[in-house]
Amino acid sequence: MLTARPKIAELVFQLYGRPLHPELFEVYQTRTVKRGDYEAKIDITSAGHVVKWRHAGLTLTEVATSAQHPLPERRRLLSYRLTGQRSDRVECRGGACYQVSFQLETVDREIFWIFQEELAADGQHQGMLHKFDSSGRMALGALSYINVESRDRKLLIQAFHTFPDDYAIVKSQSIFELP
């Protein structure tokens, strides 16, 4: 199990058509959403996040983590290195749909610290926020912020993970939608 944030070069974004064992991740914060015909569990983890979404016997699990993290290959639907920008879509049985877009952005030092301060301020009032300890190289540690919007037929997850040592920000938006 990872106890520190991975290097940005090691990050992956994966989707599974099954649940994953919770002991695979070091979880810092959890939120559960039950709405309409679905339920979801959202976790902030040491490397990023895990979202487990369930509807009528269908389970989708989204993971943003390190490529070094030992995860199964069975029923893995998507797997991408977190570099640049990417979007994808998966049509599931019963008409359910999963859409994702993510990007890894390296920014200038001043912009990074302004973004991190704004994220910390917003996280005090809404969403899920976890402040990580400093790695020692920087005075302030990384942040993970997740905003969850639920509707009867749609769940929107917006996640932001900062990596101060590299002045990098991972941004993702996922939509789990019923027909």
N, C-alpha and C positions, 0 to 999 in steps of 0.2 A: 504494500500500500504506500502511495506517495505521501510524504509529509510536508513537502515544499512545492511551490509552483514549478512546473517544468520550464525549460527554455522554450522560447516562442518557436524555434525551428522544429520542436518535437510535437507540436500540437496537431490533433486530429479531431474531426467532426464526424460522428457516426450515427447511423440509425439502425435499430434492430426491430424485427417483427416478433419480439418476445420480451419478457421481463429479464433484467439482469440481477444477480444477487447483490443485495445492498451492502454486504460486507466487502465488496470489491472497491468501495469508495470511502474516503474520509469525508464525512458530511458535516458542514458547519451550520447550515440552516435548512429548514424544510418547511414547505407549505403544501397543503392538500386542498384541491378545488373539486367540489362535486356540483355539477350543474347539468340540468337537462338529462340527457342519456349518456353522459360521459363523466369520468373522474380522472384527475391527474395529480401526480405527486411531483413537486419541483424541489430539487436539492441544489444548494450551492456546495461545491466540493473543492478540494485543494487545488485541482487543476482547471476547474471550470464549472460545469453543471451537468445534471442528469434530469431529464423529464420523462416520467413514465405516464403515458396516456392510455386509458382503457375505455372501450365501448363494445358492448354486445359480444364478448369473447375475443375481441381483437385487442392486442397490446402492442403499442409502439413505444420504443425507448430511445430517446435522443441523448447522445453523450458528447460533451466537449471535454477532451482530456488529453493526456500525453500518449504518444504512439508507443512509449515504453511501458505503458500501463497494460498489464496482462488481461485482455478482454477476449471473449470467445469469438469465433468466426461463424458459428452456426446461426443461421437466420439473420445475418448482417445484410441489410438492404442497401445502405450507402456507407461509403468510407472515403473521406477526403482529407488530405493534408490541409491544415489551416494556413494557407498562403494566398495572398491576393484577395480576390473576390469571387464568389460562386453562388449560384442559385440552382435549386433542383426541386423536383416534385415527384411524389409517389402516390399512385392511385391504389387504394386498398380494397379488399373485398367488402361487399355491402355498400360501396359507394363512398366510403370515407376517403379523405384526401389529406396528405401531409405536404406542406410547402416550406422550404427554408431558403434563406439567403444569409450569407455571412461574409465577413471580411476581416482581414488582419491589416491594420493600418499602423505604420510607424510614423510618428509625428515629431515635430521639433519640441525641444525640451519645454519651452514656455507654454506651448499649446497643450502639451501633455498635462502639466501641473494645473492649468486652468480647468481642463476637462475633468481631471480627477477631483478637484475641489467642488465643481458643480455637481458631479455624480454623488459625492459624499453628502452634499447639502440636500439634494433631491431625495436621496435614500433615507434621510432622517424622517421624511414625511410620507413616503409612499414606497411600495414595492418591497423587495428583499435586498438587504445590504449586508455584506460582510467585509470588514477591514482586516487585512492580513498583517502580521508583524513584518517589520522591515527585514530585508535580506542582509542588512549590514552595510551594503554598498550605498544605499539611499536612506535618507532620514525617515521617509514615509514608506509604508508598505503598500502592497497591491490592494485593489478593491474588486469586488464582484457585486454587481447590481442586476437584479432581475425584476422586470415589470410584467405583471400577469393581468391580462384582460380576458374575462370569460363572458361568453354569450351562450344562449341555449344550444346553438349548433356549431359554435366556433370557440377555440381557445387560442389566444395570441400570446406568445412569449417573446419578450425583447430582453436580451442579455448583453451585458457589457462587462468585460474582464480586462483589468489593466495589468501591465507588466512594466513596472517602473525602471528596472535595470536596462530595458531596451527601448523605453519610451514608446511602447506598443499598446494598442487597444484592439481587443477582439470584440466585434459587434455581430450579433446574430438576431434574426427575427424568424420565428417558426409559427406556422399556423396549422392547427389540427382541426379539421373541418368535417362535419357530418353532412350527408347528402340532403 
